Amino acid sequence: MINNLDISKAMTIKLHDALPEYPILKEGVRRAPKRELTLNEREIKLALKNALRYVPENLHEKLAPEFLEELMTRGRIYGYRFMPKERIYGKPIDEYKGNCIEGKAFQVMIDNNLNHEVALYPYELVTYGETGQVCQNWMQYQLIKAYLEQLTDEQTLAIMSGHPLGLYKSHITSPRTILTNGLMIGMFDNPHDWAKATAMGCSSYGQMTAGGWMYIGPQGIVHGTFNTLINAGRKELGIPDDKDLAGHLFITSGLGGMSGAQPKAVEIANGVGIIAEVDYSRIETRLNQGWVSLVTDDLEKAFNTASEYMDKKQTISIAYHGNIVDLLEYAVENNIHVDLLSDQTSCHVPYDGGYCPKGLTFDERTELLKTDRNKLIELVDKSLAEHFYAIKTLVDRGTYFFDYGNAFMKAVFDAGVKEIAKNKVDTSEGFIFPSYVEDIMGPMLFDYGYGPFRWVCLSGKHEDLIKTDHAAMSTIDPTRRGQDRDNYIWIRDAEKNKLVVGTQARILYQDAFGRRDIALKFNEMIRNKEIGPVMLGRDHHDTGGTDSPFRETSNIYDGSNVTADMAIHCFAGNAARGMSLVALHNGGGVGIGKSINGGFGMVLDGSERVDEILSKSIPWDTMVGVSRRNWARNEHSIKTSIEYNNKCEGQDHITIPYIASDDLIEKTLKNYK
Ligand SMILES: NC(=O)c1ccc[n+]([C@@H]2O[C@H](COP(=O)([O-])OP(=O)(O)OC[C@H]3O[C@@H](n4cnc5c(N)ncnc54)[C@H](O)[C@@H]3O)[C@@H](O)[C@H]2O)c1
């Protein structure tokens, strides 16, 4: 009969058998709401047994009731007792213990993702996106760290949904960590079954970058929003490649977690923005950050100031404290021309507080949510309909409206406004307005390979970040394409724009060779001792890493948008080429079952070994996406693939599709009938 003593003796990497003191959970730290708990008694018992697997037997009696209490009151077992007592933040790499540089680098990244300044619900290990976790509980956190301290450069740590399965021998050129999050068997790949699995401690939702430890704070979304806005201007307002949004008005709503990036992005793009927000505390945060320049609840003042700055061709971001519907109706009534229009209220959960209906203040909305949910639903539906008709009028008058990935159009449809659907019946053929990936990000960025490349200076030194900014800038030719010009400006002004929260990190959209050139340059600088080590990575919201038919791959039209082959190939190919960390997740950005997404982390130590890996893996990571988009007949990807084949003759080779004419297809079908 196996006993716990033998088990304990068989492990050298494990949690201590002394009971940690219960930590003080500070007031004022944002806490995750209670998660839905759907477990039956048998499953609750399993959840308890599963959590106790991490803990030596002498602590079971004390911890079993504590874990049960957490499960019943919070919907999950987080194991708060195992949370470190000291402040968690990404320290300089030399302050971590480890047997290889990657083991220490990953600890910097994990701690940065749990830093209170960075993380949404740090006590519940949630970095961002409401539920995106670094790992499931604090026992896993402690154990992962213990493993990373032992990891050598001839081993690979396997992590399944936050659980460190073990350390195994591999090669010096193998990934040091392979991790997956939330992957489910097809028939159970839905939020309901996943919620049970996670409550039992068997699965974790890593969002895009939280579970791969590559989140770097809000600057990632600022760059994406800047790119979206400026390219929307190019596409719809005829702005030339060498110009910006000067003199143009962008109206939107939301100054929350992600939406708060909008005013900063519009200022970097040199445009004029008015952003409606009902919650004053959200406005205050952005005001204190310097991301909005003026606050008013007077619409006349908002539009007059906007017009003054448009005339001067100067930038300003104005926060309108009030409802977006009032703002748009004012623009309609006063015949004010709006160039670009969007919305970033939390319409993925409109009835749970995500959308504040017209006529209610923020506090009244919060109260009604508690007292009369049905009334709130009724008001939300009415407001969404009015919101839609105001947008429609403005669009009829020449405004360009785009959905910003917040499910706004779906919410309007669900509110009963069928005319937002293309076929006016259901959503199977999409909506009458474009979405940002379909219209802008997909064709103008992802199809060329431009995506959210990022890096972290592991020394923690700000001077290293400045040196990397300059080095990255020197690799960009701003005259090649409009996108290159935007990226050049972004990195040139990055320091001035004060975007860093947490570790010394930077995001920079780049294409395949742009990313490779920057990576090699950084590695050379490390070799020459100009800077300390660097960790490279990217968001999964990118060209190749993510199959997500409602977002990243929404501009794939050959029928393959329901497949996930690309994300898996991207992940496996990165592992095969020796990236330091490879991650594969379920549901990043849109929820379980709706996407498969993968990312990587690559530690640069200045060695020639790393040069070798970079020159093969970095182009692959992006070109797998360009190749697939090219096969789906996306024009810009075909163009990029032709250039790639010419450039890489004798080395890489992409299969390019022949294009059959639509007339021929029509004729063939007609003749068959
Ligand atoms: N496009 C992207 O890349 C992207 C990325 C992340 C999130 N999103 C989506 O964008 C949405 C917003 O994300 P977030 O993190 O900012 O959410 P959030 O809830 O933090 O912010 C939304 C804000 O909208 C405000 N609001 C709600 N109704 C309003 C109204 N009628 N008028 C004015 N203000 C109103 C809320 O007070 C809140 O501050 C979500 O649906 C999210 O899924 C998009």
PDBQT file of the ligand as one rigid body, heavy atoms in Angstrom, charges set to zero:
ROOT
HETATM    1  N1  LIG A 701     -10.575  45.380 -29.432  1.00  0.00    +0.000 N 
HETATM    2  C1  LIG A 701      -9.819  44.740 -28.610  1.00  0.00    +0.000 C 
HETATM    3  O1  LIG A 701      -8.639  44.467 -28.892  1.00  0.00    +0.000 OA
HETATM    4  C2  LIG A 701     -10.363  44.385 -27.304  1.00  0.00    +0.000 A 
HETATM    5  C3  LIG A 701      -9.460  43.958 -26.367  1.00  0.00    +0.000 A 
HETATM    6  C4  LIG A 701      -9.957  43.694 -25.121  1.00  0.00    +0.000 A 
HETATM    7  C5  LIG A 701     -11.280  43.856 -24.822  1.00  0.00    +0.000 A 
HETATM    8  N2  LIG A 701     -12.155  44.200 -25.785  1.00  0.00    +0.000 N 
HETATM    9  C6  LIG A 701     -13.574  44.340 -25.460  1.00  0.00    +0.000 C 
HETATM   10  O2  LIG A 701     -13.845  45.729 -25.220  1.00  0.00    +0.000 OA
HETATM   11  C7  LIG A 701     -14.823  45.859 -24.186  1.00  0.00    +0.000 C 
HETATM   12  C8  LIG A 701     -14.321  46.787 -23.123  1.00  0.00    +0.000 C 
HETATM   13  O3  LIG A 701     -13.239  46.201 -22.417  1.00  0.00    +0.000 OA
HETATM   14  P1  LIG A 701     -12.715  46.886 -21.066  1.00  0.00    +0.000 P 
HETATM   15  O4  LIG A 701     -11.640  45.990 -20.532  1.00  0.00    +0.000 OA
HETATM   16  O5  LIG A 701     -12.385  48.288 -21.306  1.00  0.00    +0.000 OA
HETATM   17  O6  LIG A 701     -14.035  46.783 -20.173  1.00  0.00    +0.000 OA
HETATM   18  P2  LIG A 701     -14.473  47.696 -18.932  1.00  0.00    +0.000 P 
HETATM   19  O7  LIG A 701     -15.737  47.095 -18.463  1.00  0.00    +0.000 OA
HETATM   20  O8  LIG A 701     -13.329  47.841 -18.010  1.00  0.00    +0.000 OA
HETATM   21  O9  LIG A 701     -14.767  49.139 -19.581  1.00  0.00    +0.000 OA
HETATM   22  C9  LIG A 701     -15.955  49.505 -20.277  1.00  0.00    +0.000 C 
HETATM   23  C10 LIG A 701     -16.375  50.874 -19.806  1.00  0.00    +0.000 C 
HETATM   24  O10 LIG A 701     -17.554  51.293 -20.510  1.00  0.00    +0.000 OA
HETATM   25  C11 LIG A 701     -18.320  52.110 -19.632  1.00  0.00    +0.000 C 
HETATM   26  N3  LIG A 701     -19.700  52.165 -20.130  1.00  0.00    +0.000 N 
HETATM   27  C12 LIG A 701     -20.620  51.167 -20.138  1.00  0.00    +0.000 A 
HETATM   28  N4  LIG A 701     -21.743  51.568 -20.734  1.00  0.00    +0.000 NA
HETATM   29  C13 LIG A 701     -21.550  52.842 -21.112  1.00  0.00    +0.000 A 
HETATM   30  C14 LIG A 701     -22.347  53.781 -21.795  1.00  0.00    +0.000 A 
HETATM   31  N5  LIG A 701     -23.573  53.467 -22.240  1.00  0.00    +0.000 N 
HETATM   32  N6  LIG A 701     -21.838  55.001 -22.046  1.00  0.00    +0.000 NA
HETATM   33  C15 LIG A 701     -20.594  55.338 -21.628  1.00  0.00    +0.000 A 
HETATM   34  N7  LIG A 701     -19.790  54.485 -20.969  1.00  0.00    +0.000 NA
HETATM   35  C16 LIG A 701     -20.258  53.243 -20.725  1.00  0.00    +0.000 A 
HETATM   36  C17 LIG A 701     -18.179  51.422 -18.302  1.00  0.00    +0.000 C 
HETATM   37  O11 LIG A 701     -18.451  52.293 -17.221  1.00  0.00    +0.000 OA
HETATM   38  C18 LIG A 701     -16.743  50.930 -18.323  1.00  0.00    +0.000 C 
HETATM   39  O12 LIG A 701     -15.853  51.797 -17.652  1.00  0.00    +0.000 OA
HETATM   40  C19 LIG A 701     -15.098  44.449 -23.695  1.00  0.00    +0.000 C 
HETATM   41  O13 LIG A 701     -16.290  43.962 -24.283  1.00  0.00    +0.000 OA
HETATM   42  C20 LIG A 701     -13.914  43.654 -24.166  1.00  0.00    +0.000 C 
HETATM   43  O14 LIG A 701     -14.208  42.286 -24.369  1.00  0.00    +0.000 OA
HETATM   44  C21 LIG A 701     -11.713  44.498 -26.999  1.00  0.00    +0.000 A 
ENDROOT
TORSDOF 0
